[in-house]
Each structure stands twice: as structure tokens, then as C-alpha cells.
Amino acid sequence: MPRYEYRCRSCGDTFELSRPMAESSAPASCPVGHEDTVKLLSAVAVGGSAGSAPAPSSGGGGGGGCCGGGCCG
């Protein structure tokens, strides 16, 4: 279940709630009980290990591979 971060405008407390995506925009009360809260935009990091993706191919042994987005001849 996704976690959403909120900030209370009354006391300034920041808190997280786990709730279904369908309820992501529903009002949320802060842990102290204040109703004036706002959902914060959270950055999501998706990571993996360096060895999980295959290495790009060099285009064969005869040159002509891509280097830096342009093709070398």
C-alpha cells in the first residue's frame, strides 16, 4: 500500500499515512487531531544494483559504435 506524506498547517507536524491510491486525495487529520493538512509531493527513488542491467553493446568489433549519443565512424 502506498505511503503519502502530509504536513499540518496548524502545528507544522509532518506525518505519513499508508492508504490506497483511491484515497490519496482524501482529507487527512494530523496525529494531534488538526484537520488543516496538505499532501506533500514526495520524490520517489527507484534503484537497483549496478549488475542488474545488461551492459550496452559496442556494436561489434568493427567500430561504428555510438559514443555519447553520436555515432562514431
PDB file with SEQRES, HELIX, SHEET and CRYST1 records, atoms N, CA, C and O in Angstrom:
SEQRES   1 A   73  MET PRO ARG TYR GLU TYR ARG CYS ARG SER CYS GLY ASP          
SEQRES   2 A   73  THR PHE GLU LEU SER ARG PRO MET ALA GLU SER SER ALA          
SEQRES   3 A   73  PRO ALA SER CYS PRO VAL GLY HIS GLU ASP THR VAL LYS          
SEQRES   4 A   73  LEU LEU SER ALA VAL ALA VAL GLY GLY SER ALA GLY SER          
SEQRES   5 A   73  ALA PRO ALA PRO SER SER GLY GLY GLY GLY GLY GLY GLY          
SEQRES   6 A   73  CYS CYS GLY GLY GLY CYS CYS GLY                              
HELIX    1 AA1 MET A   21  GLU A   23  5                                   3    
HELIX    2 AA2 ALA A   50  SER A   52  5                                   3    
SHEET    1 AA1 3 THR A  14  SER A  18  0                                        
SHEET    2 AA1 3 ARG A   3  CYS A   8 -1                                        
SHEET    3 AA1 3 THR A  37  LYS A  39 -1                                        
CRYST1    1.000    1.000    1.000  90.00  90.00  90.00 P 1           1          
ATOM      1  N   MET A   1       0.858  -1.168   0.000  1.00  0.00           N  
ATOM      2  CA  MET A   1       0.000   0.000   0.000  1.00  0.00           C  
ATOM      3  C   MET A   1       0.912   1.241   0.000  1.00  0.00           C  
ATOM      4  O   MET A   1       1.870   1.295   0.772  1.00  0.00           O  
ATOM      5  N   PRO A   2       0.630   2.225  -0.845  1.00  0.00           N  
ATOM      6  CA  PRO A   2       1.471   3.426  -0.920  1.00  0.00           C  
ATOM      7  C   PRO A   2       1.425   4.246   0.365  1.00  0.00           C  
ATOM      8  O   PRO A   2       0.432   4.254   1.092  1.00  0.00           O  
ATOM      9  N   ARG A   3       2.530   4.930   0.616  1.00  0.00           N  
ATOM     10  CA  ARG A   3       2.615   5.838   1.767  1.00  0.00           C  
ATOM     11  C   ARG A   3       2.609   7.266   1.232  1.00  0.00           C  
ATOM     12  O   ARG A   3       3.305   7.579   0.266  1.00  0.00           O  
ATOM     13  N   TYR A   4       1.823   8.122   1.863  1.00  0.00           N  
ATOM     14  CA  TYR A   4       1.712   9.520   1.468  1.00  0.00           C  
ATOM     15  C   TYR A   4       2.156  10.396   2.627  1.00  0.00           C  
ATOM     16  O   TYR A   4       1.877  10.095   3.788  1.00  0.00           O  
ATOM     17  N   GLU A   5       2.844  11.474   2.306  1.00  0.00           N  
ATOM     18  CA  GLU A   5       3.349  12.395   3.315  1.00  0.00           C  
ATOM     19  C   GLU A   5       2.470  13.642   3.349  1.00  0.00           C  
ATOM     20  O   GLU A   5       2.108  14.192   2.309  1.00  0.00           O  
ATOM     21  N   TYR A   6       2.139  14.070   4.542  1.00  0.00           N  
ATOM     22  CA  TYR A   6       1.285  15.231   4.757  1.00  0.00           C  
ATOM     23  C   TYR A   6       1.952  16.186   5.736  1.00  0.00           C  
ATOM     24  O   TYR A   6       2.814  15.787   6.519  1.00  0.00           O  
ATOM     25  N   ARG A   7       1.541  17.464   5.686  1.00  0.00           N  
ATOM     26  CA  ARG A   7       2.004  18.463   6.654  1.00  0.00           C  
ATOM     27  C   ARG A   7       0.787  19.171   7.217  1.00  0.00           C  
ATOM     28  O   ARG A   7      -0.123  19.554   6.482  1.00  0.00           O  
ATOM     29  N   CYS A   8       0.784  19.339   8.529  1.00  0.00           N  
ATOM     30  CA  CYS A   8      -0.306  20.039   9.206  1.00  0.00           C  
ATOM     31  C   CYS A   8      -0.023  21.536   9.161  1.00  0.00           C  
ATOM     32  O   CYS A   8       1.051  21.981   9.566  1.00  0.00           O  
ATOM     33  N   ARG A   9      -0.977  22.303   8.673  1.00  0.00           N  
ATOM     34  CA  ARG A   9      -0.807  23.753   8.600  1.00  0.00           C  
ATOM     35  C   ARG A   9      -0.964  24.401   9.968  1.00  0.00           C  
ATOM     36  O   ARG A   9      -0.472  25.510  10.180  1.00  0.00           O  
ATOM     37  N   SER A  10      -1.639  23.735  10.902  1.00  0.00           N  
ATOM     38  CA  SER A  10      -1.862  24.304  12.234  1.00  0.00           C  
ATOM     39  C   SER A  10      -0.633  24.183  13.126  1.00  0.00           C  
ATOM     40  O   SER A  10      -0.209  25.162  13.740  1.00  0.00           O  
ATOM     41  N   CYS A  11      -0.053  22.968  13.198  1.00  0.00           N  
ATOM     42  CA  CYS A  11       1.077  22.771  14.113  1.00  0.00           C  
ATOM     43  C   CYS A  11       2.411  22.567  13.397  1.00  0.00           C  
ATOM     44  O   CYS A  11       3.458  22.563  14.045  1.00  0.00           O  
ATOM     45  N   GLY A  12       2.394  22.397  12.060  1.00  0.00           N  
ATOM     46  CA  GLY A  12       3.625  22.224  11.290  1.00  0.00           C  
ATOM     47  C   GLY A  12       4.181  20.814  11.298  1.00  0.00           C  
ATOM     48  O   GLY A  12       5.240  20.567  10.721  1.00  0.00           O  
ATOM     49  N   ASP A  13       3.483  19.874  11.945  1.00  0.00           N  
ATOM     50  CA  ASP A  13       3.940  18.494  12.005  1.00  0.00           C  
ATOM     51  C   ASP A  13       3.867  17.848  10.617  1.00  0.00           C  
ATOM     52  O   ASP A  13       2.918  18.084   9.869  1.00  0.00           O  
ATOM     53  N   THR A  14       4.869  17.036  10.278  1.00  0.00           N  
ATOM     54  CA  THR A  14       4.872  16.268   9.039  1.00  0.00           C  
ATOM     55  C   THR A  14       4.673  14.814   9.415  1.00  0.00           C  
ATOM     56  O   THR A  14       5.319  14.314  10.335  1.00  0.00           O  
ATOM     57  N   PHE A  15       3.775  14.124   8.703  1.00  0.00           N  
ATOM     58  CA  PHE A  15       3.463  12.737   9.029  1.00  0.00           C  
ATOM     59  C   PHE A  15       3.151  11.966   7.765  1.00  0.00           C  
ATOM     60  O   PHE A  15       2.881  12.557   6.719  1.00  0.00           O  
ATOM     61  N   GLU A  16       3.188  10.645   7.858  1.00  0.00           N  
ATOM     62  CA  GLU A  16       2.907   9.765   6.721  1.00  0.00           C  
ATOM     63  C   GLU A  16       1.705   8.901   7.032  1.00  0.00           C  
ATOM     64  O   GLU A  16       1.458   8.543   8.184  1.00  0.00           O  
ATOM     65  N   LEU A  17       0.952   8.567   5.979  1.00  0.00           N  
ATOM     66  CA  LEU A  17      -0.176   7.653   6.087  1.00  0.00           C  
ATOM     67  C   LEU A  17      -0.077   6.620   4.981  1.00  0.00           C  
ATOM     68  O   LEU A  17       0.257   6.955   3.844  1.00  0.00           O  
ATOM     69  N   SER A  18      -0.362   5.371   5.303  1.00  0.00           N  
ATOM     70  CA  SER A  18      -0.488   4.318   4.297  1.00  0.00           C  
ATOM     71  C   SER A  18      -1.961   4.215   3.966  1.00  0.00           C  
ATOM     72  O   SER A  18      -2.792   3.975   4.841  1.00  0.00           O  
ATOM     73  N   ARG A  19      -2.279   4.398   2.691  1.00  0.00           N  
ATOM     74  CA  ARG A  19      -3.668   4.315   2.259  1.00  0.00           C  
ATOM     75  C   ARG A  19      -3.712   3.948   0.796  1.00  0.00           C  
ATOM     76  O   ARG A  19      -2.736   4.149   0.073  1.00  0.00           O  
ATOM     77  N   PRO A  20      -4.850   3.405   0.346  1.00  0.00           N  
ATOM     78  CA  PRO A  20      -4.979   3.048  -1.074  1.00  0.00           C  
ATOM     79  C   PRO A  20      -4.870   4.280  -1.970  1.00  0.00           C  
ATOM     80  O   PRO A  20      -5.174   5.394  -1.544  1.00  0.00           O  
ATOM     81  N   MET A  21      -4.440   4.074  -3.198  1.00  0.00           N  
ATOM     82  CA  MET A  21      -4.295   5.193  -4.135  1.00  0.00           C  
ATOM     83  C   MET A  21      -5.623   5.914  -4.347  1.00  0.00           C  
ATOM     84  O   MET A  21      -5.638   7.126  -4.563  1.00  0.00           O  
ATOM     85  N   ALA A  22      -6.729   5.191  -4.289  1.00  0.00           N  
ATOM     86  CA  ALA A  22      -8.044   5.795  -4.488  1.00  0.00           C  
ATOM     87  C   ALA A  22      -8.368   6.806  -3.394  1.00  0.00           C  
ATOM     88  O   ALA A  22      -9.219   7.673  -3.589  1.00  0.00           O  
ATOM     89  N   GLU A  23      -7.694   6.704  -2.236  1.00  0.00           N  
ATOM     90  CA  GLU A  23      -7.933   7.626  -1.120  1.00  0.00           C  
ATOM     91  C   GLU A  23      -6.803   8.641  -0.955  1.00  0.00           C  
ATOM     92  O   GLU A  23      -6.754   9.340   0.058  1.00  0.00           O  
ATOM     93  N   SER A  24      -5.899   8.737  -1.924  1.00  0.00           N  
ATOM     94  CA  SER A  24      -4.732   9.604  -1.780  1.00  0.00           C  
ATOM     95  C   SER A  24      -5.085  11.081  -1.629  1.00  0.00           C  
ATOM     96  O   SER A  24      -4.357  11.827  -0.974  1.00  0.00           O  
ATOM     97  N   SER A  25      -6.189  11.509  -2.226  1.00  0.00           N  
ATOM     98  CA  SER A  25      -6.560  12.925  -2.129  1.00  0.00           C  
ATOM     99  C   SER A  25      -7.618  13.182  -1.058  1.00  0.00           C  
ATOM    100  O   SER A  25      -8.085  14.311  -0.911  1.00  0.00           O  
ATOM    101  N   ALA A  26      -8.003  12.144  -0.309  1.00  0.00           N  
ATOM    102  CA  ALA A  26      -8.979  12.319   0.765  1.00  0.00           C  
ATOM    103  C   ALA A  26      -8.352  13.125   1.900  1.00  0.00           C  
ATOM    104  O   ALA A  26      -7.142  13.044   2.112  1.00  0.00           O  
ATOM    105  N   PRO A  27      -9.147  13.894   2.629  1.00  0.00           N  
ATOM    106  CA  PRO A  27      -8.604  14.673   3.762  1.00  0.00           C  
ATOM    107  C   PRO A  27      -7.939  13.760   4.793  1.00  0.00           C  
ATOM    108  O   PRO A  27      -8.362  12.621   4.998  1.00  0.00           O  
ATOM    109  N   ALA A  28      -6.899  14.276   5.434  1.00  0.00           N  
ATOM    110  CA  ALA A  28      -6.178  13.530   6.464  1.00  0.00           C  
ATOM    111  C   ALA A  28      -6.006  14.425   7.687  1.00  0.00           C  
ATOM    112  O   ALA A  28      -5.655  15.598   7.559  1.00  0.00           O  
ATOM    113  N   SER A  29      -6.249  13.877   8.854  1.00  0.00           N  
ATOM    114  CA  SER A  29      -6.029  14.613  10.106  1.00  0.00           C  
ATOM    115  C   SER A  29      -4.625  14.324  10.593  1.00  0.00           C  
ATOM    116  O   SER A  29      -4.126  13.211  10.428  1.00  0.00           O  
ATOM    117  N   CYS A  30      -3.977  15.323  11.197  1.00  0.00           N  
ATOM    118  CA  CYS A  30      -2.643  15.105  11.747  1.00  0.00           C  
ATOM    119  C   CYS A  30      -2.773  14.278  13.029  1.00  0.00           C  
ATOM    120  O   CYS A  30      -3.868  14.162  13.580  1.00  0.00           O  
ATOM    121  N   PRO A  31      -1.668  13.704  13.506  1.00  0.00           N  
ATOM    122  CA  PRO A  31      -1.717  12.869  14.708  1.00  0.00           C  
ATOM    123  C   PRO A  31      -2.267  13.601  15.939  1.00  0.00           C  
ATOM    124  O   PRO A  31      -2.790  12.962  16.851  1.00  0.00           O  
ATOM    125  N   VAL A  32      -2.155  14.922  15.972  1.00  0.00           N  
ATOM    126  CA  VAL A  32      -2.664  15.704  17.103  1.00  0.00           C  
ATOM    127  C   VAL A  32      -4.165  15.936  16.961  1.00  0.00           C  
ATOM    128  O   VAL A  32      -4.843  16.247  17.940  1.00  0.00           O  
ATOM    129  N   GLY A  33      -4.689  15.783  15.730  1.00  0.00           N  
ATOM    130  CA  GLY A  33      -6.122  15.925  15.510  1.00  0.00           C  
ATOM    131  C   GLY A  33      -6.533  17.133  14.685  1.00  0.00           C  
ATOM    132  O   GLY A  33      -7.725  17.339  14.456  1.00  0.00           O  
ATOM    133  N   HIS A  34      -5.576  17.936  14.232  1.00  0.00           N  
ATOM    134  CA  HIS A  34      -5.898  19.089  13.398  1.00  0.00           C  
ATOM    135  C   HIS A  34      -6.376  18.616  12.023  1.00  0.00           C  
ATOM    136  O   HIS A  34      -5.894  17.610  11.502  1.00  0.00           O  
ATOM    137  N   GLU A  35      -7.311  19.339  11.453  1.00  0.00           N  
ATOM    138  CA  GLU A  35      -7.890  18.957  10.154  1.00  0.00           C  
ATOM    139  C   GLU A  35      -7.244  19.680   8.967  1.00  0.00           C  
ATOM    140  O   GLU A  35      -7.383  19.226   7.831  1.00  0.00           O  
ATOM    141  N   ASP A  36      -6.545  20.792   9.202  1.00  0.00           N  
ATOM    142  CA  ASP A  36      -5.988  21.608   8.122  1.00  0.00           C  
ATOM    143  C   ASP A  36      -4.631  21.056   7.697  1.00  0.00           C  
ATOM    144  O   ASP A  36      -3.589  21.521   8.159  1.00  0.00           O  
ATOM    145  N   THR A  37      -4.654  20.051   6.803  1.00  0.00           N  
ATOM    146  CA  THR A  37      -3.418  19.423   6.344  1.00  0.00           C  
ATOM    147  C   THR A  37      -3.312  19.515   4.828  1.00  0.00           C  
ATOM    148  O   THR A  37      -4.300  19.732   4.127  1.00  0.00           O  
ATOM    149  N   VAL A  38      -2.090  19.346   4.347  1.00  0.00           N  
ATOM    150  CA  VAL A  38      -1.836  19.369   2.909  1.00  0.00           C  
ATOM    151  C   VAL A  38      -0.944  18.182   2.562  1.00  0.00           C  
ATOM    152  O   VAL A  38       0.005  17.872   3.282  1.00  0.00           O  
ATOM    153  N   LYS A  39      -1.264  17.515   1.437  1.00  0.00           N  
ATOM    154  CA  LYS A  39      -0.444  16.394   0.977  1.00  0.00           C  
ATOM    155  C   LYS A  39       0.807  16.949   0.314  1.00  0.00           C  
ATOM    156  O   LYS A  39       0.726  17.852  -0.519  1.00  0.00           O  
ATOM    157  N   LEU A  40       1.964  16.409   0.683  1.00  0.00           N  
ATOM    158  CA  LEU A  40       3.234  16.859   0.130  1.00  0.00           C  
ATOM    159  C   LEU A  40       3.607  16.028  -1.085  1.00  0.00           C  
ATOM    160  O   LEU A  40       3.227  14.862  -1.198  1.00  0.00           O  
ATOM    161  N   LEU A  41       4.344  16.633  -1.979  1.00  0.00           N  
ATOM    162  CA  LEU A  41       4.855  15.938  -3.152  1.00  0.00           C  
ATOM    163  C   LEU A  41       6.148  15.250  -2.743  1.00  0.00           C  
ATOM    164  O   LEU A  41       7.101  15.915  -2.336  1.00  0.00           O  
ATOM    165  N   SER A  42       6.190  13.958  -2.843  1.00  0.00           N  
ATOM    166  CA  SER A  42       7.359  13.186  -2.435  1.00  0.00           C  
ATOM    167  C   SER A  42       8.115  12.701  -3.653  1.00  0.00           C  
ATOM    168  O   SER A  42       7.517  12.300  -4.652  1.00  0.00           O  
ATOM    169  N   ALA A  43       9.422  12.740  -3.565  1.00  0.00           N  
ATOM    170  CA  ALA A  43      10.259  12.197  -4.631  1.00  0.00           C  
ATOM    171  C   ALA A  43      10.356  10.695  -4.447  1.00  0.00           C  
ATOM    172  O   ALA A  43      10.516  10.215  -3.324  1.00  0.00           O  
ATOM    173  N   VAL A  44      10.264   9.964  -5.515  1.00  0.00           N  
ATOM    174  CA  VAL A  44      10.337   8.514  -5.465  1.00  0.00           C  
ATOM    175  C   VAL A  44      11.649   8.090  -6.100  1.00  0.00           C  
ATOM    176  O   VAL A  44      11.979   8.507  -7.210  1.00  0.00           O  
ATOM    177  N   ALA A  45      12.385   7.267  -5.393  1.00  0.00           N  
ATOM    178  CA  ALA A  45      13.641   6.750  -5.930  1.00  0.00           C  
ATOM    179  C   ALA A  45      13.459   5.285  -6.270  1.00  0.00           C  
ATOM    180  O   ALA A  45      13.035   4.491  -5.431  1.00  0.00           O  
ATOM    181  N   VAL A  46      13.775   4.938  -7.483  1.00  0.00           N  
ATOM    182  CA  VAL A  46      13.729   3.551  -7.907  1.00  0.00           C  
ATOM    183  C   VAL A  46      15.156   3.153  -8.214  1.00  0.00           C  
ATOM    184  O   VAL A  46      15.803   3.749  -9.075  1.00  0.00           O  
ATOM    185  N   GLY A  47      15.640   2.162  -7.522  1.00  0.00           N  
ATOM    186  CA  GLY A  47      17.038   1.805  -7.716  1.00  0.00           C  
ATOM    187  C   GLY A  47      17.209   0.327  -7.944  1.00  0.00           C  
ATOM    188  O   GLY A  47      16.267  -0.461  -7.865  1.00  0.00           O  
ATOM    189  N   GLY A  48      18.419  -0.013  -8.224  1.00  0.00           N  
ATOM    190  CA  GLY A  48      18.788  -1.409  -8.422  1.00  0.00           C  
ATOM    191  C   GLY A  48      20.291  -1.509  -8.301  1.00  0.00           C  
ATOM    192  O   GLY A  48      20.981  -0.501  -8.147  1.00  0.00           O  
ATOM    193  N   SER A  49      20.783  -2.698  -8.370  1.00  0.00           N  
ATOM    194  CA  SER A  49      22.228  -2.855  -8.292  1.00  0.00           C  
ATOM    195  C   SER A  49      22.842  -2.610  -9.661  1.00  0.00           C  
ATOM    196  O   SER A  49      22.176  -2.746 -10.687  1.00  0.00           O  
ATOM    197  N   ALA A  50      24.098  -2.254  -9.664  1.00  0.00           N  
ATOM    198  CA  ALA A  50      24.781  -1.938 -10.915  1.00  0.00           C  
ATOM    199  C   ALA A  50      24.852  -3.148 -11.835  1.00  0.00           C  
ATOM    200  O   ALA A  50      24.923  -2.991 -13.054  1.00  0.00           O  
ATOM    201  N   GLY A  51      24.833  -4.337 -11.279  1.00  0.00           N  
ATOM    202  CA  GLY A  51      24.961  -5.531 -12.100  1.00  0.00           C  
ATOM    203  C   GLY A  51      23.631  -6.063 -12.609  1.00  0.00           C  
ATOM    204  O   GLY A  51      23.607  -7.097 -13.277  1.00  0.00           O  
ATOM    205  N   SER A  52      22.528  -5.393 -12.315  1.00  0.00           N  
ATOM    206  CA  SER A  52      21.236  -5.944 -12.695  1.00  0.00           C  
ATOM    207  C   SER A  52      20.867  -5.679 -14.146  1.00  0.00           C  
ATOM    208  O   SER A  52      20.024  -6.394 -14.689  1.00  0.00           O  
ATOM    209  N   ALA A  53      21.452  -4.696 -14.789  1.00  0.00           N  
ATOM    210  CA  ALA A  53      21.122  -4.377 -16.174  1.00  0.00           C  
ATOM    211  C   ALA A  53      22.254  -4.855 -17.081  1.00  0.00           C  
ATOM    212  O   ALA A  53      23.422  -4.787 -16.700  1.00  0.00           O  
ATOM    213  N   PRO A  54      21.922  -5.334 -18.265  1.00  0.00           N  
ATOM    214  CA  PRO A  54      22.976  -5.763 -19.177  1.00  0.00           C  
ATOM    215  C   PRO A  54      23.787  -4.560 -19.664  1.00  0.00           C  
ATOM    216  O   PRO A  54      23.255  -3.460 -19.812  1.00  0.00           O  
ATOM    217  N   ALA A  55      25.060  -4.781 -19.907  1.00  0.00           N  
ATOM    218  CA  ALA A  55      25.932  -3.721 -20.408  1.00  0.00           C  
ATOM    219  C   ALA A  55      25.579  -3.427 -21.856  1.00  0.00           C  
ATOM    220  O   ALA A  55      25.241  -4.343 -22.606  1.00  0.00           O  
ATOM    221  N   PRO A  56      25.655  -2.147 -22.267  1.00  0.00           N  
ATOM    222  CA  PRO A  56      25.366  -1.817 -23.660  1.00  0.00           C  
ATOM    223  C   PRO A  56      26.409  -2.443 -24.585  1.00  0.00           C  
ATOM    224  O   PRO A  56      27.584  -2.545 -24.232  1.00  0.00           O  
ATOM    225  N   SER A  57      25.967  -2.857 -25.763  1.00  0.00           N  
ATOM    226  CA  SER A  57      26.913  -3.477 -26.697  1.00  0.00           C  
ATOM    227  C   SER A  57      27.685  -2.395 -27.429  1.00  0.00           C  
ATOM    228  O   SER A  57      27.230  -1.258 -27.557  1.00  0.00           O  
ATOM    229  N   SER A  58      28.858  -2.772 -27.905  1.00  0.00           N  
ATOM    230  CA  SER A  58      29.708  -1.804 -28.586  1.00  0.00           C  
ATOM    231  C   SER A  58      29.448  -1.768 -30.081  1.00  0.00           C  
ATOM    232  O   SER A  58      30.111  -1.015 -30.795  1.00  0.00           O  
ATOM    233  N   GLY A  59      28.514  -2.551 -30.573  1.00  0.00           N  
ATOM    234  CA  GLY A  59      28.186  -2.518 -31.992  1.00  0.00           C  
ATOM    235  C   GLY A  59      29.039  -3.443 -32.833  1.00  0.00           C  
ATOM    236  O   GLY A  59      29.103  -3.278 -34.051  1.00  0.00           O  
ATOM    237  N   GLY A  60      29.687  -4.399 -32.225  1.00  0.00           N  
ATOM    238  CA  GLY A  60      30.533  -5.316 -32.995  1.00  0.00           C  
ATOM    239  C   GLY A  60      31.980  -4.862 -32.949  1.00  0.00           C  
ATOM    240  O   GLY A  60      32.277  -3.791 -32.419  1.00  0.00           O  
ATOM    241  N   GLY A  61      32.863  -5.645 -33.486  1.00  0.00           N  
ATOM    242  CA  GLY A  61      34.289  -5.331 -33.382  1.00  0.00           C  
ATOM    243  C   GLY A  61      34.800  -4.390 -34.443  1.00  0.00           C  
ATOM    244  O   GLY A  61      35.982  -4.049 -34.401  1.00  0.00           O  
ATOM    245  N   GLY A  62      33.994  -3.941 -35.398  1.00  0.00           N  
ATOM    246  CA  GLY A  62      34.500  -3.131 -36.497  1.00  0.00           C  
ATOM    247  C   GLY A  62      34.319  -1.640 -36.341  1.00  0.00           C  
ATOM    248  O   GLY A  62      34.312  -0.929 -37.345  1.00  0.00           O  
ATOM    249  N   GLY A  63      34.173  -1.129 -35.128  1.00  0.00           N  
ATOM    250  CA  GLY A  63      33.952   0.309 -34.949  1.00  0.00           C  
ATOM    251  C   GLY A  63      32.502   0.648 -35.261  1.00  0.00           C  
ATOM    252  O   GLY A  63      31.670  -0.249 -35.392  1.00  0.00           O  
ATOM    253  N   GLY A  64      32.201   1.899 -35.378  1.00  0.00           N  
ATOM    254  CA  GLY A  64      30.852   2.337 -35.711  1.00  0.00           C  
ATOM    255  C   GLY A  64      29.892   2.295 -34.543  1.00  0.00           C  
ATOM    256  O   GLY A  64      28.686   2.447 -34.738  1.00  0.00           O  
ATOM    257  N   GLY A  65      30.391   2.093 -33.336  1.00  0.00           N  
ATOM    258  CA  GLY A  65      29.532   2.102 -32.157  1.00  0.00           C  
ATOM    259  C   GLY A  65      29.112   3.532 -31.825  1.00  0.00           C  
ATOM    260  O   GLY A  65      29.654   4.484 -32.386  1.00  0.00           O  
ATOM    261  N   CYS A  66      28.192   3.679 -30.956  1.00  0.00           N  
ATOM    262  CA  CYS A  66      27.758   5.026 -30.542  1.00  0.00           C  
ATOM    263  C   CYS A  66      28.572   5.469 -29.347  1.00  0.00           C  
ATOM    264  O   CYS A  66      28.817   4.700 -28.417  1.00  0.00           O  
ATOM    265  N   CYS A  67      28.985   6.719 -29.386  1.00  0.00           N  
ATOM    266  CA  CYS A  67      29.718   7.260 -28.252  1.00  0.00           C  
ATOM    267  C   CYS A  67      29.135   8.629 -27.906  1.00  0.00           C  
ATOM    268  O   CYS A  67      29.238   9.575 -28.687  1.00  0.00           O  
ATOM    269  N   GLY A  68      28.533   8.720 -26.743  1.00  0.00           N  
ATOM    270  CA  GLY A  68      27.969   9.986 -26.288  1.00  0.00           C  
ATOM    271  C   GLY A  68      26.744  10.426 -27.075  1.00  0.00           C  
ATOM    272  O   GLY A  68      26.454  11.621 -27.122  1.00  0.00           O  
ATOM    273  N   GLY A  69      26.029   9.521 -27.683  1.00  0.00           N  
ATOM    274  CA  GLY A  69      24.818   9.882 -28.425  1.00  0.00           C  
ATOM    275  C   GLY A  69      25.034  10.065 -29.896  1.00  0.00           C  
ATOM    276  O   GLY A  69      24.065  10.035 -30.655  1.00  0.00           O  
ATOM    277  N   GLY A  70      26.266  10.255 -30.347  1.00  0.00           N  
ATOM    278  CA  GLY A  70      26.546  10.379 -31.783  1.00  0.00           C  
ATOM    279  C   GLY A  70      27.241   9.114 -32.250  1.00  0.00           C  
ATOM    280  O   GLY A  70      27.907   8.444 -31.462  1.00  0.00           O  
ATOM    281  N   CYS A  71      27.096   8.787 -33.500  1.00  0.00           N  
ATOM    282  CA  CYS A  71      27.729   7.585 -33.995  1.00  0.00           C  
ATOM    283  C   CYS A  71      29.132   7.920 -34.488  1.00  0.00           C  
ATOM    284  O   CYS A  71      29.346   8.895 -35.208  1.00  0.00           O  
ATOM    285  N   CYS A  72      30.074   7.084 -34.078  1.00  0.00           N  
ATOM    286  CA  CYS A  72      31.466   7.274 -34.483  1.00  0.00           C  
ATOM    287  C   CYS A  72      31.745   6.442 -35.725  1.00  0.00           C  
ATOM    288  O   CYS A  72      31.182   5.360 -35.888  1.00  0.00           O  
ATOM    289  N   GLY A  73      32.562   6.914 -36.555  1.00  0.00           N  
ATOM    290  CA  GLY A  73      32.799   6.178 -37.778  1.00  0.00           C  
ATOM    291  C   GLY A  73      34.092   5.605 -37.869  1.00  0.00           C  
ATOM    292  O   GLY A  73      34.411   4.955 -38.865  1.00  0.00           O  
TER     293      GLY A  73                                                      
END                                                                             
